[in-house]
Amino acid sequence: MSDFRTSQNQAHPNKTNSIMTVIIVLQILFVSIQIWFLFGALNNALEGNLYFAFTTFIGSTIMAIASFWVLRYLPEPLKKKQDKRPRVNVNRQP
């Protein structure tokens, strides 16, 4: 039985592109939520509400861990198949 990585490497390029698109969208979502947490934490910390700032710090840390966890599902780059025919230079000058 194969594991996820070997199955992913043998997948069709269109499926690989779909996986990449989903991962990019998730990363954008996680980063935008972290920026939202940052603004909320700064506004509430300036008002003296440190409990909310601490809570958003924990939430931002969880989002960072989730972002790094999603990165493990990135597919490996596609490798070009080598041509087995010998190359012939057709532009030879005598």
N, CA and C atoms as an extended XYZ file, in Angstrom:
282
Properties=species:S:1:pos:R:3:atomname:S:1:resname:S:1:resid:I:1 pbc="F F F"
N         0.840       -1.169        0.000 N   MET     1
C         0.000        0.000        0.000 CA  MET     1
C         0.886        1.233        0.000 C   MET     1
N         0.556        2.191       -0.845 N   SER     2
C         1.394        3.379       -0.960 CA  SER     2
C         0.956        4.436        0.037 C   SER     2
N         1.884        5.319        0.339 N   ASP     3
C         1.545        6.408        1.241 CA  ASP     3
C         1.118        7.629        0.421 C   ASP     3
N         0.823        8.698        1.104 N   PHE     4
C         0.285        9.884        0.435 CA  PHE     4
C         1.288       10.489       -0.535 C   PHE     4
N         2.564       10.559       -0.155 N   ARG     5
C         3.566       11.235       -0.977 CA  ARG     5
C         3.783       10.521       -2.316 C   ARG     5
N         3.886        9.200       -2.307 N   THR     6
C         4.089        8.496       -3.577 CA  THR     6
C         2.854        8.597       -4.459 C   THR     6
N         1.680        8.539       -3.878 N   SER     7
C         0.452        8.698       -4.665 CA  SER     7
C         0.370       10.097       -5.260 C   SER     7
N         0.786       11.081       -4.485 N   GLN     8
C         0.749       12.453       -4.975 CA  GLN     8
C         1.752       12.659       -6.103 C   GLN     8
N         2.915       12.040       -6.006 N   ASN     9
C         3.924       12.180       -7.055 CA  ASN     9
C         3.500       11.501       -8.347 C   ASN     9
N         2.661       10.489       -8.269 N   GLN    10
C         2.204        9.786       -9.455 CA  GLN    10
C         0.900       10.357      -10.022 C   GLN    10
N         0.374       11.382       -9.383 N   ALA    11
C        -0.906       11.950       -9.813 CA  ALA    11
C        -0.745       12.732      -11.116 C   ALA    11
N        -1.846       12.916      -11.775 N   HIS    12
C        -1.883       13.677      -13.020 CA  HIS    12
C        -1.547       15.143      -12.718 C   HIS    12
N        -0.869       15.844      -13.628 N   PRO    13
C        -0.509       17.246      -13.367 CA  PRO    13
C        -1.700       18.148      -13.065 C   PRO    13
N        -2.863       17.862      -13.634 N   ASN    14
C        -4.037       18.686      -13.332 CA  ASN    14
C        -4.443       18.546      -11.866 C   ASN    14
N        -4.339       17.337      -11.333 N   LYS    15
C        -4.650       17.140       -9.911 CA  LYS    15
C        -3.623       17.849       -9.043 C   LYS    15
N        -2.368       17.810       -9.482 N   THR    16
C        -1.309       18.498       -8.743 CA  THR    16
C        -1.563       20.008       -8.737 C   THR    16
N        -2.009       20.537       -9.865 N   ASN    17
C        -2.327       21.967       -9.930 CA  ASN    17
C        -3.502       22.313       -9.021 C   ASN    17
N        -4.474       21.425       -8.930 N   SER    18
C        -5.608       21.666       -8.039 CA  SER    18
C        -5.158       21.682       -6.584 C   SER    18
N        -4.280       20.770       -6.221 N   ILE    19
C        -3.764       20.738       -4.849 CA  ILE    19
C        -3.001       22.018       -4.544 C   ILE    19
N        -2.183       22.462       -5.502 N   MET    20
C        -1.425       23.698       -5.309 CA  MET    20
C        -2.353       24.896       -5.129 C   MET    20
N        -3.427       24.948       -5.917 N   THR    21
C        -4.370       26.055       -5.815 CA  THR    21
C        -5.038       26.081       -4.449 C   THR    21
N        -5.457       24.929       -3.963 N   VAL    22
C        -6.092       24.859       -2.645 CA  VAL    22
C        -5.115       25.273       -1.549 C   VAL    22
N        -3.872       24.836       -1.647 N   ILE    23
C        -2.879       25.184       -0.629 CA  ILE    23
C        -2.607       26.689       -0.640 C   ILE    23
N        -2.524       27.286       -1.819 N   ILE    24
C        -2.285       28.732       -1.896 CA  ILE    24
C        -3.455       29.507       -1.306 C   ILE    24
N        -4.681       29.077       -1.616 N   VAL    25
C        -5.860       29.752       -1.068 CA  VAL    25
C        -5.890       29.617        0.462 C   VAL    25
N        -5.571       28.445        0.978 N   LEU    26
C        -5.535       28.263        2.436 CA  LEU    26
C        -4.468       29.141        3.080 C   LEU    26
N        -3.307       29.245        2.450 N   GLN    27
C        -2.244       30.087        3.005 CA  GLN    27
C        -2.672       31.552        3.011 C   GLN    27
N        -3.321       32.008        1.945 N   ILE    28
C        -3.811       33.386        1.913 CA  ILE    28
C        -4.848       33.607        2.998 C   ILE    28
N        -5.735       32.637        3.195 N   LEU    29
C        -6.747       32.735        4.249 CA  LEU    29
C        -6.107       32.800        5.631 C   LEU    29
N        -5.147       31.925        5.892 N   PHE    30
C        -4.491       31.915        7.203 CA  PHE    30
C        -3.749       33.220        7.467 C   PHE    30
N        -3.045       33.732        6.474 N   VAL    31
C        -2.294       34.977        6.665 CA  VAL    31
C        -3.241       36.156        6.857 C   VAL    31
N        -4.342       36.191        6.120 N   SER    32
C        -5.287       37.294        6.299 CA  SER    32
C        -5.947       37.243        7.680 C   SER    32
N        -6.242       36.065        8.182 N   ILE    33
C        -6.799       35.956        9.536 CA  ILE    33
C        -5.759       36.387       10.567 C   ILE    33
N        -4.484       36.050       10.338 N   GLN    34
C        -3.436       36.474       11.264 CA  GLN    34
C        -3.287       38.002       11.256 C   GLN    34
N        -3.414       38.629       10.095 N   ILE    35
C        -3.351       40.095       10.040 CA  ILE    35
C        -4.538       40.709       10.768 C   ILE    35
N        -5.700       40.099       10.608 N   TRP    36
C        -6.893       40.571       11.328 CA  TRP    36
C        -6.685       40.445       12.841 C   TRP    36
N        -6.113       39.325       13.277 N   PHE    37
C        -5.785       39.151       14.696 CA  PHE    37
C        -4.792       40.215       15.160 C   PHE    37
N        -3.819       40.553       14.327 N   LEU    38
C        -2.822       41.549       14.692 CA  LEU    38
C        -3.466       42.906       14.930 C   LEU    38
N        -4.332       43.333       14.013 N   PHE    39
C        -5.002       44.615       14.198 CA  PHE    39
C        -5.882       44.607       15.450 C   PHE    39
N        -6.608       43.522       15.667 N   GLY    40
C        -7.439       43.431       16.868 CA  GLY    40
C        -6.621       43.451       18.137 C   GLY    40
N        -5.500       42.757       18.133 N   ALA    41
C        -4.646       42.713       19.322 CA  ALA    41
C        -4.036       44.079       19.600 C   ALA    41
N        -3.575       44.768       18.552 N   LEU    42
C        -2.977       46.086       18.771 CA  LEU    42
C        -3.999       47.092       19.267 C   LEU    42
N        -5.186       47.100       18.690 N   ASN    43
C        -6.215       48.048       19.134 CA  ASN    43
C        -6.615       47.794       20.581 C   ASN    43
N        -6.794       46.541       20.937 N   ASN    44
C        -7.215       46.239       22.308 CA  ASN    44
C        -6.069       46.382       23.301 C   ASN    44
N        -4.836       46.138       22.892 N   ALA    45
C        -3.705       46.333       23.797 CA  ALA    45
C        -3.518       47.815       24.097 C   ALA    45
N        -3.743       48.677       23.095 N   LEU    46
C        -3.632       50.118       23.330 CA  LEU    46
C        -4.741       50.627       24.239 C   LEU    46
N        -5.883       49.963       24.241 N   GLU    47
C        -6.979       50.355       25.117 CA  GLU    47
C        -6.846       49.742       26.504 C   GLU    47
N        -5.864       48.896       26.698 N   GLY    48
C        -5.638       48.297       28.007 CA  GLY    48
C        -6.292       46.943       28.193 C   GLY    48
N        -6.861       46.374       27.170 N   ASN    49
C        -7.512       45.071       27.256 CA  ASN    49
C        -6.483       44.000       26.874 C   ASN    49
N        -5.614       43.643       27.814 N   LEU    50
C        -4.527       42.710       27.522 CA  LEU    50
C        -5.013       41.265       27.393 C   LEU    50
N        -6.158       40.953       27.977 N   TYR    51
C        -6.684       39.585       27.866 CA  TYR    51
C        -7.005       39.261       26.411 C   TYR    51
N        -7.639       40.206       25.704 N   PHE    52
C        -7.961       39.988       24.295 CA  PHE    52
C        -6.689       39.895       23.462 C   PHE    52
N        -5.690       40.710       23.775 N   ALA    53
C        -4.420       40.662       23.047 CA  ALA    53
C        -3.744       39.305       23.236 C   ALA    53
N        -3.785       38.784       24.439 N   PHE    54
C        -3.188       37.465       24.702 CA  PHE    54
C        -3.957       36.365       23.968 C   PHE    54
N        -5.266       36.477       23.935 N   THR    55
C        -6.090       35.489       23.238 CA  THR    55
C        -5.817       35.497       21.739 C   THR    55
N        -5.693       36.681       21.151 N   THR    56
C        -5.405       36.742       19.722 CA  THR    56
C        -3.980       36.268       19.429 C   THR    56
N        -3.055       36.450       20.373 N   PHE    57
C        -1.702       35.907       20.188 CA  PHE    57
C        -1.757       34.384       20.106 C   PHE    57
N        -2.542       33.767       20.968 N   ILE    58
C        -2.688       32.305       20.937 CA  ILE    58
C        -3.351       31.874       19.619 C   ILE    58
N        -4.380       32.602       19.186 N   GLY    59
C        -5.031       32.285       17.918 CA  GLY    59
C        -4.093       32.435       16.729 C   GLY    59
N        -3.262       33.468       16.756 N   SER    60
C        -2.292       33.675       15.677 CA  SER    60
C        -1.239       32.570       15.666 C   SER    60
N        -0.855       32.110       16.841 N   THR    61
C         0.102       31.006       16.927 CA  THR    61
C        -0.502       29.729       16.350 C   THR    61
N        -1.757       29.476       16.635 N   ILE    62
C        -2.434       28.297       16.090 CA  ILE    62
C        -2.529       28.405       14.568 C   ILE    62
N        -2.805       29.604       14.053 N   MET    63
C        -2.864       29.799       12.598 CA  MET    63
C        -1.490       29.585       11.961 C   MET    63
N        -0.425       30.009       12.624 N   ALA    64
C         0.922       29.800       12.082 CA  ALA    64
C         1.250       28.308       12.031 C   ALA    64
N         0.884       27.581       13.068 N   ILE    65
C         1.117       26.131       13.086 CA  ILE    65
C         0.321       25.459       11.966 C   ILE    65
N        -0.922       25.901       11.772 N   ALA    66
C        -1.748       25.338       10.691 CA  ALA    66
C        -1.145       25.655        9.324 C   ALA    66
N        -0.586       26.846        9.170 N   SER    67
C         0.052       27.207        7.897 CA  SER    67
C         1.241       26.307        7.604 C   SER    67
N         2.060       26.064        8.610 N   PHE    68
C         3.207       25.190        8.406 CA  PHE    68
C         2.775       23.743        8.177 C   PHE    68
N         1.694       23.326        8.813 N   TRP    69
C         1.201       21.965        8.639 CA  TRP    69
C         0.681       21.747        7.220 C   TRP    69
N         0.022       22.757        6.653 N   VAL    70
C        -0.507       22.648        5.293 CA  VAL    70
C         0.635       22.569        4.276 C   VAL    70
N         1.767       23.189        4.577 N   LEU    71
C         2.894       23.177        3.641 CA  LEU    71
C         3.428       21.776        3.383 C   LEU    71
N         3.197       20.853        4.274 N   ARG    72
C         3.707       19.493        4.049 CA  ARG    72
C         2.983       18.783        2.908 C   ARG    72
N         1.835       19.300        2.508 N   TYR    73
C         1.080       18.714        1.411 CA  TYR    73
C         1.440       19.303        0.045 C   TYR    73
N         2.445       20.180        0.000 N   LEU    74
C         2.885       20.710       -1.283 CA  LEU    74
C         3.425       19.581       -2.145 C   LEU    74
N         3.011       19.507       -3.385 N   PRO    75
C         3.544       18.455       -4.258 CA  PRO    75
C         4.977       18.780       -4.683 C   PRO    75
N         5.728       17.730       -4.980 N   GLU    76
C         7.088       17.921       -5.464 CA  GLU    76
C         7.032       18.423       -6.901 C   GLU    76
N         8.062       19.147       -7.340 N   PRO    77
C         8.044       19.643       -8.720 CA  PRO    77
C         8.034       18.504       -9.728 C   PRO    77
N         7.368       18.733      -10.847 N   LEU    78
C         7.336       17.730      -11.911 CA  LEU    78
C         8.703       17.655      -12.566 C   LEU    78
N         9.147       16.450      -12.823 N   LYS    79
C        10.440       16.250      -13.458 CA  LYS    79
C        10.215       15.989      -14.940 C   LYS    79
N        11.041       16.615      -15.750 N   LYS    80
C        10.930       16.414      -17.190 CA  LYS    80
C        11.487       15.047      -17.544 C   LYS    80
N        10.772       14.354      -18.428 N   LYS    81
C        11.247       13.053      -18.880 CA  LYS    81
C        12.359       13.260      -19.900 C   LYS    81
N        13.409       12.494      -19.752 N   GLN    82
C        14.533       12.633      -20.658 CA  GLN    82
C        14.239       11.896      -21.958 C   GLN    82
N        14.639       12.504      -23.049 N   ASP    83
C        14.464       11.910      -24.372 CA  ASP    83
C        15.566       10.880      -24.587 C   ASP    83
N        15.198        9.675      -24.984 N   LYS    84
C        16.179        8.596      -25.141 CA  LYS    84
C        16.870        8.642      -26.494 C   LYS    84
N        16.363        9.456      -27.412 N   ARG    85
C        16.993        9.565      -28.719 CA  ARG    85
C        18.225       10.458      -28.628 C   ARG    85
N        19.270       10.127      -29.376 N   PRO    86
C        20.455       10.995      -29.353 CA  PRO    86
C        20.162       12.298      -30.088 C   PRO    86
N        20.715       13.359      -29.584 N   ARG    87
C        20.510       14.662      -30.206 CA  ARG    87
C        21.430       14.809      -31.412 C   ARG    87
N        20.892       15.328      -32.470 N   VAL    88
C        21.656       15.530      -33.695 CA  VAL    88
C        21.646       17.025      -33.999 C   VAL    88
N        22.811       17.561      -34.241 N   ASN    89
C        22.920       18.962      -34.576 CA  ASN    89
C        22.682       19.131      -36.073 C   ASN    89
N        21.586       19.767      -36.453 N   VAL    90
C        21.250       19.912      -37.877 CA  VAL    90
C        21.817       21.184      -38.462 C   VAL    90
N        22.372       22.031      -37.660 N   ASN    91
C        22.918       23.303      -38.149 CA  ASN    91
C        24.424       23.263      -38.304 C   ASN    91
N        24.960       22.166      -38.709 N   ARG    92
C        26.416       22.056      -38.868 CA  ARG    92
C        26.869       22.841      -40.086 C   ARG    92
N        27.921       23.551      -39.935 N   GLN    93
C        28.557       24.294      -41.028 CA  GLN    93
C        29.779       23.526      -41.491 C   GLN    93
N        29.937       23.220      -42.796 N   PRO    94
C        31.143       22.480      -43.244 CA  PRO    94
C        32.377       23.339      -43.235 C   PRO    94
